[in-house]
Amino acid sequence: MSEPSPVALKLKALGIDDEAIIEKIVALGATSIEDLDGLTETDLITVGIPVLKARKLAAHLLEASEDDL
């Protein structure tokens, strides 16, 4: 069994445990943790994350991205 990617590990740390959702996010082009900053609420909903959880996650990703500036 291969090691989980950094993207998968970060998503799991953020509460996304569903492997199918993680695979869909990677399929959107997320190959690094930094790529997660580009995900929108709509992207998250499209891959199957419930609306309220998607809003919270999108806000968290945006906040984390702004902290890096």
Backbone as numpy.savetxt, mean C-alpha at the origin, in Angstrom:
# Nx Ny Nz CAx CAy CAz Cx Cy Cz
10.42 -21.32 -0.12 9.57 -20.14 -0.12 10.46 -18.90 -0.12
10.14 -17.91 -0.95 10.97 -16.72 -1.06 10.62 -15.72 0.04
11.58 -14.83 0.27 11.38 -13.77 1.26 10.34 -12.79 0.75
9.50 -12.25 1.63 8.53 -11.22 1.20 9.28 -9.96 0.76
8.72 -9.27 -0.21 9.33 -8.05 -0.71 9.20 -6.95 0.35
10.03 -5.90 0.25 9.88 -4.77 1.17 8.48 -4.15 1.07
7.90 -4.14 -0.13 6.56 -3.59 -0.31 5.56 -4.42 0.49
5.64 -5.74 0.37 4.73 -6.63 1.10 4.90 -6.46 2.61
6.12 -6.36 3.06 6.37 -6.19 4.50 5.79 -4.87 5.01
5.95 -3.79 4.23 5.41 -2.48 4.64 3.89 -2.52 4.67
3.28 -3.11 3.64 1.82 -3.20 3.61 1.30 -4.01 4.79
1.98 -5.09 5.11 1.57 -5.90 6.27 1.70 -5.10 7.56
2.76 -4.29 7.66 2.95 -3.45 8.84 1.83 -2.39 8.95
1.26 -2.03 7.80 0.16 -1.06 7.77 -1.21 -1.71 7.90
-1.22 -3.04 8.10 -2.48 -3.74 8.34 -3.10 -4.40 7.13
-2.37 -4.46 6.01 -2.88 -5.13 4.81 -2.28 -6.53 4.79
-3.06 -7.51 5.19 -2.57 -8.89 5.29 -2.98 -9.77 4.13
-3.91 -9.33 3.33 -4.45 -10.14 2.23 -3.43 -10.19 1.09
-2.90 -11.39 0.83 -1.88 -11.56 -0.21 -2.39 -11.14 -1.59
-3.66 -11.37 -1.88 -4.22 -10.99 -3.18 -4.19 -9.48 -3.35
-4.49 -8.74 -2.29 -4.45 -7.28 -2.35 -3.01 -6.81 -2.53
-2.09 -7.41 -1.79 -0.68 -7.04 -1.92 -0.21 -7.28 -3.35
-0.58 -8.42 -3.93 -0.20 -8.72 -5.31 -0.78 -7.69 -6.29
-2.01 -7.25 -6.05 -2.63 -6.25 -6.92 -1.91 -4.91 -6.81
-1.48 -4.54 -5.60 -0.75 -3.29 -5.43 0.60 -3.37 -6.14
1.27 -4.50 -6.03 2.52 -4.69 -6.76 2.27 -4.63 -8.27
1.15 -5.19 -8.72 0.81 -5.16 -10.14 0.56 -3.73 -10.64
0.19 -2.83 -9.73 0.02 -1.42 -10.11 1.36 -0.75 -10.37
2.44 -1.42 -9.96 3.78 -0.89 -10.20 4.56 -0.55 -8.95
4.03 -0.90 -7.80 4.73 -0.62 -6.53 5.85 -1.63 -6.35
7.07 -1.20 -6.66 8.22 -2.09 -6.52 9.12 -1.69 -5.36
8.85 -0.52 -4.77 9.62 -0.07 -3.61 8.66 0.58 -2.61
9.13 0.73 -1.40 8.32 1.36 -0.37 7.96 2.79 -0.78
8.88 3.46 -1.44 8.62 4.83 -1.89 7.47 4.88 -2.88
7.30 3.82 -3.67 6.20 3.78 -4.64 4.84 3.81 -3.96
4.76 3.34 -2.74 3.48 3.33 -2.03 2.95 4.75 -1.82
3.85 5.73 -1.78 3.44 7.13 -1.61 2.55 7.59 -2.76
2.68 6.96 -3.93 1.91 7.36 -5.10 0.53 6.75 -5.18
0.21 5.85 -4.25 -1.11 5.23 -4.27 -2.18 6.21 -3.80
-3.28 6.23 -4.50 -4.40 7.08 -4.12 -5.47 6.25 -3.42
-6.41 6.94 -2.82 -7.55 6.27 -2.19 -8.28 5.41 -3.22
-8.44 5.93 -4.42 -9.12 5.19 -5.49 -8.34 3.92 -5.84
-7.01 4.02 -5.92 -6.19 2.83 -6.20 -6.44 1.76 -5.15
-6.45 2.18 -3.90 -6.60 1.23 -2.80 -7.98 0.57 -2.82
-9.00 1.34 -3.12 -10.35 0.79 -3.21 -10.43 -0.18 -4.39
-9.81 0.19 -5.50 -9.84 -0.65 -6.71 -9.22 -2.03 -6.46
-8.19 -2.11 -5.62 -7.56 -3.40 -5.37 -8.29 -4.22 -4.31
-9.35 -3.63 -3.72 -10.18 -4.41 -2.80 -10.13 -4.01 -1.34
-9.50 -2.89 -1.05 -9.47 -2.43 0.34 -10.78 -1.68 0.61
-11.45 -1.97 1.72 -12.70 -1.27 2.04 -12.48 0.24 2.10
-13.52 0.99 1.77 -13.45 2.44 1.61 -12.83 3.15 2.82
-13.33 2.92 3.99 -12.82 3.64 5.16 -11.37 3.29 5.45
-11.02 2.03 5.32 -9.63 1.62 5.52 -8.74 2.24 4.45
-9.24 2.31 3.22 -8.48 2.93 2.12 -8.24 4.40 2.41
-9.24 5.10 2.92 -9.07 6.52 3.25 -8.00 6.72 4.31
-8.06 5.90 5.36 -7.08 6.01 6.43 -5.68 5.70 5.93
-5.57 4.64 5.13 -4.27 4.25 4.61 -3.71 5.31 3.66
-4.55 5.86 2.78 -4.12 6.91 1.86 -3.64 8.13 2.64
-4.36 8.50 3.69 -3.97 9.65 4.51 -2.63 9.37 5.19
-2.46 8.15 5.69 -1.21 7.78 6.34 -0.04 7.84 5.35
-0.26 7.31 4.15 0.80 7.32 3.14 1.15 8.75 2.74
0.16 9.62 2.61 0.39 11.01 2.27 1.17 11.70 3.38
0.78 11.45 4.61 1.47 12.05 5.75 2.91 11.59 5.80
3.16 10.31 5.60 4.51 9.77 5.62 5.35 10.39 4.50
4.72 10.58 3.34 5.41 11.17 2.20 5.79 12.61 2.50
4.90 13.36 3.13 5.18 14.76 3.46 6.26 14.87 4.54
6.34 13.88 5.42 7.37 13.87 6.45 8.76 13.69 5.85
8.83 13.06 4.66 10.11 12.83 4.00 10.64 14.08 3.31
9.79 15.10 3.15 10.22 16.33 2.44 11.20 17.14 3.22
